[in-house]
């Protein structure tokens, strides 16, 4: 967990890896909003052995974000997008976004 919000606040999961500058930008965007839009930010390093399934799925697309376990965004996140997603999550209206990446069937070694 990167930071913990109040008990009833939404949980955002950031799928990341070491030395990911886009991931750092997403974290900065969310950090700027955590007082006005309280939330918990959990990070999953897709290169950790126990996260092989996430690596297979997101290896070409990090950062990927979920809100409450549902796909939210990839690559970049504006403050406006983050505020909208958090507002929806706080009211129970958040719906999974379209366009979730899935690279599990992609292998460039062939």
C-alpha positions as CSV (number, residue, x, y, z in Angstrom):
1,X,0.0,0.0,0.0
2,X,1.4,3.4,-1.1
3,X,-1.0,5.3,1.2
4,X,-4.2,4.4,3.1
5,X,-7.3,6.5,3.0
6,X,-10.2,6.3,5.5
7,X,-11.8,2.9,5.9
8,X,-14.8,3.5,3.5
9,X,-12.7,5.3,0.8
10,X,-12.2,3.7,-2.6
11,X,-9.2,1.5,-3.3
12,X,-7.2,2.3,-6.4
13,X,-4.7,-0.4,-7.5
14,X,-1.7,0.8,-9.5
15,X,-0.1,-2.0,-11.7
16,X,3.5,-0.8,-12.0
17,X,7.1,-1.9,-12.1
18,X,10.5,-0.4,-11.1
19,X,11.7,2.7,-13.0
20,X,8.3,3.5,-14.6
21,X,8.1,7.3,-15.1
22,X,4.5,7.2,-16.2
23,X,3.6,5.3,-13.0
24,X,5.3,8.1,-11.0
25,X,3.3,10.7,-12.8
26,X,0.0,8.8,-12.1
27,X,1.0,8.5,-8.4
28,X,1.7,12.3,-8.3
29,X,-1.7,13.0,-9.9
30,X,-3.5,10.8,-7.3
31,X,-1.4,12.2,-4.4
32,X,-2.5,15.7,-5.3
33,X,-6.1,14.6,-4.9
34,X,-6.0,12.4,-1.8
35,X,-7.1,15.1,0.6
36,X,-10.1,16.3,-1.5
37,X,-10.9,12.8,-2.8
38,X,-9.7,10.4,-0.1
39,X,-8.7,7.0,-1.4
40,X,-6.3,4.2,-0.7
41,X,-3.5,3.6,-3.3
42,X,-2.2,0.0,-3.5
43,X,0.7,-0.8,-5.8
44,X,1.2,-4.2,-7.6
45,X,4.7,-4.7,-9.1
46,X,3.9,-6.8,-12.1
47,X,7.5,-8.1,-12.2
48,X,7.2,-9.9,-8.8
49,X,7.0,-13.6,-9.2
50,X,3.6,-13.9,-7.5
51,X,2.1,-11.4,-10.0
52,X,3.0,-13.3,-13.2
53,X,-0.7,-13.2,-14.3
54,X,-0.7,-9.4,-14.1
55,X,2.6,-9.3,-15.9
56,X,1.3,-11.4,-18.7
57,X,-1.8,-9.2,-19.0
58,X,-0.3,-5.7,-18.6
59,X,3.4,-6.0,-19.6
60,X,3.1,-3.5,-22.5
61,X,0.7,-1.1,-20.9
62,X,1.7,0.0,-17.4
63,X,0.6,1.9,-15.6
64,X,-2.8,0.3,-15.4
65,X,-5.3,1.4,-12.8
66,X,-8.2,-0.4,-11.2
67,X,-10.8,1.2,-8.9
68,X,-12.3,-1.4,-6.5
69,X,-11.0,-4.2,-8.7
70,X,-12.5,-2.8,-11.9
71,X,-10.4,-1.5,-14.8
72,X,-10.1,2.3,-14.8
73,X,-7.3,3.6,-16.9
74,X,-3.9,2.9,-18.5
75,X,-0.8,4.9,-19.4
76,X,-1.8,8.4,-18.2
77,X,-4.3,9.9,-15.9
78,X,-5.4,13.6,-15.7
79,X,-6.7,15.1,-12.5
80,X,-10.1,15.5,-14.2
81,X,-10.3,11.8,-15.0
82,X,-9.1,10.9,-11.5
83,X,-11.7,13.1,-9.9
84,X,-14.5,11.7,-12.0
85,X,-13.5,8.1,-11.2
86,X,-13.2,8.8,-7.5
87,X,-16.5,10.7,-7.4
88,X,-18.2,7.7,-9.1
89,X,-16.6,5.3,-6.7
90,X,-17.7,7.3,-3.7
91,X,-21.3,7.2,-4.8
92,X,-21.3,3.6,-5.9
93,X,-21.7,4.6,-9.6
94,X,-18.2,3.5,-10.8
95,X,-18.4,1.3,-13.9
96,X,-15.5,-0.6,-15.4
97,X,-14.1,1.4,-18.4
98,X,-13.7,-0.1,-21.8
99,X,-10.3,-0.7,-23.3
100,X,-8.6,-2.9,-20.7
101,X,-5.4,-4.1,-22.1
102,X,-4.6,-7.8,-22.3
103,X,-1.2,-8.9,-23.7
104,X,-1.4,-12.4,-22.3
105,X,-1.6,-13.9,-25.9
106,X,1.2,-11.7,-27.3
107,X,4.7,-13.1,-27.6
108,X,7.2,-11.3,-29.8
109,X,9.8,-14.1,-29.6
110,X,8.2,-16.0,-32.5
